[in-house]
Amino acid sequence: MNENVLPRPTSEIASFHAHVYYDPATTRAEAERLREWIGERFSATLGRWHDVKVGPHDAAMYQVAFATEVFAELVPWLMLNHGSLSILVHPNTTNPKRDHLADPLWIGSPLHLHGDKLPDYAEMEQAPAPNTKATLRP
């Protein structure tokens, strides 16, 4: 073990993404319901629907972008309310490949990702302005 390695600080994390995976033919309605619930309860940015594979993702999905301050409420809520859907939650640091492959959380069954489509370095991605407004309690 290398004793000169220090723990990484959480200040490396600029924001988070949750990728909600679904099957357009069988679970899109469930994904729509979850998306609606997220929008009603959390300050987040709901991304576009991707009914086909995009980037490193090997299944249809939409992204939920959120600030670090939202993590403690949103992620446990997703754990309890994901139903049959798989969700990848990852930090946004300067290393997208590591964020998606080494440092994520999976809610539900993990799915395959194409790591070769992810860069080793990118600018930190701050949470965009939310396009949702919480009107209900989590």
C-alpha positions in Angstrom: 0.0 0.0 0.0 1.3 3.5 -0.9 1.4 5.5 2.3 2.0 8.8 0.4 -1.5 8.8 -1.1 -3.9 11.2 0.5 -7.7 11.0 0.5 -9.4 12.9 -2.3 -11.4 15.9 -1.0 -15.1 16.2 -1.8 -14.3 19.7 -3.1 -13.3 17.8 -6.3 -17.0 17.3 -7.0 -18.7 20.2 -8.8 -22.1 18.6 -9.2 -23.8 15.2 -9.9 -25.7 13.4 -12.6 -28.2 10.7 -12.3 -28.8 8.7 -15.5 -32.2 7.0 -15.5 -32.3 4.0 -17.8 -35.4 2.6 -19.3 -36.6 0.4 -22.2 -38.7 2.5 -24.6 -41.0 -0.4 -25.3 -41.6 -1.6 -21.8 -40.6 0.8 -19.0 -40.8 4.3 -20.6 -44.1 5.0 -18.7 -42.4 4.1 -15.4 -39.5 6.4 -16.3 -41.9 9.2 -17.2 -43.6 8.8 -13.8 -40.3 8.9 -12.0 -39.2 12.0 -14.0 -42.5 13.8 -13.1 -42.0 12.9 -9.4 -38.4 14.2 -9.4 -39.5 17.5 -11.0 -42.2 18.0 -8.4 -39.9 17.3 -5.5 -36.4 18.5 -6.3 -34.4 21.4 -7.6 -32.7 19.7 -10.5 -32.3 19.9 -14.3 -34.1 17.2 -16.2 -32.3 16.4 -19.5 -33.6 15.3 -22.8 -35.0 11.9 -23.5 -32.6 9.6 -25.4 -34.6 6.6 -26.7 -31.5 5.3 -28.3 -28.0 4.6 -27.0 -26.0 7.8 -26.6 -22.3 8.3 -25.6 -21.1 5.8 -23.1 -24.7 4.6 -22.2 -25.8 1.3 -23.5 -29.5 1.8 -23.0 -32.1 4.5 -23.5 -31.9 7.1 -20.7 -32.4 10.7 -19.5 -30.1 12.6 -17.3 -30.9 14.5 -14.1 -28.3 17.1 -13.2 -28.2 18.5 -9.6 -26.0 20.4 -7.2 -24.0 18.8 -4.5 -26.5 20.3 -1.9 -29.3 18.2 -3.4 -27.5 14.9 -3.2 -28.5 14.0 0.4 -32.2 14.3 -0.3 -32.5 13.2 -3.9 -30.3 10.1 -4.0 -31.9 8.3 -1.0 -35.3 9.2 -2.5 -34.2 7.6 -5.8 -33.1 4.5 -3.9 -36.6 4.1 -2.5 -38.6 5.1 -5.6 -36.7 3.8 -8.7 -39.0 0.8 -9.1 -37.6 -1.5 -11.8 -35.4 1.2 -13.3 -31.6 1.3 -13.1 -30.0 4.6 -12.2 -26.3 5.6 -12.4 -25.4 8.4 -10.0 -21.9 9.9 -10.6 -19.9 12.9 -9.5 -18.7 15.5 -11.9 -15.0 16.1 -11.4 -12.3 16.8 -14.0 -12.2 13.1 -15.0 -15.4 11.9 -16.6 -14.1 8.4 -17.3 -13.3 7.9 -13.6 -16.6 9.5 -12.6 -18.7 7.0 -14.6 -16.6 3.9 -14.2 -14.8 4.0 -10.9 -16.7 6.4 -8.6 -20.4 6.0 -9.3 -23.3 4.6 -7.3 -25.7 2.2 -9.0 -29.4 2.1 -7.9 -31.0 -1.0 -9.2 -29.1 -3.3 -11.6 -25.8 -2.0 -13.0 -25.6 -1.7 -16.8 -22.7 -1.8 -19.2 -21.0 1.5 -20.0 -18.6 2.2 -22.9 -15.7 3.7 -21.1 -13.8 4.2 -24.4 -16.2 7.0 -25.2 -15.3 9.0 -22.1 -12.4 11.4 -21.8 -9.9 11.2 -19.0 -10.1 15.0 -18.5 -12.7 17.7 -18.9 -13.6 21.0 -17.3 -15.6 20.6 -14.1 -19.3 20.7 -14.8 -21.2 22.8 -12.4 -24.9 22.1 -11.9 -26.9 24.0 -14.5 -29.8 26.2 -13.4 -32.7 23.9 -12.4 -35.6 23.6 -14.8 -37.7 22.2 -12.0 -39.2 23.7 -8.9 -40.1 21.6 -6.0 -43.8 21.9 -5.2 -44.1 18.8 -3.1 -42.2 17.4 -0.2 -39.7 14.6 -1.0 
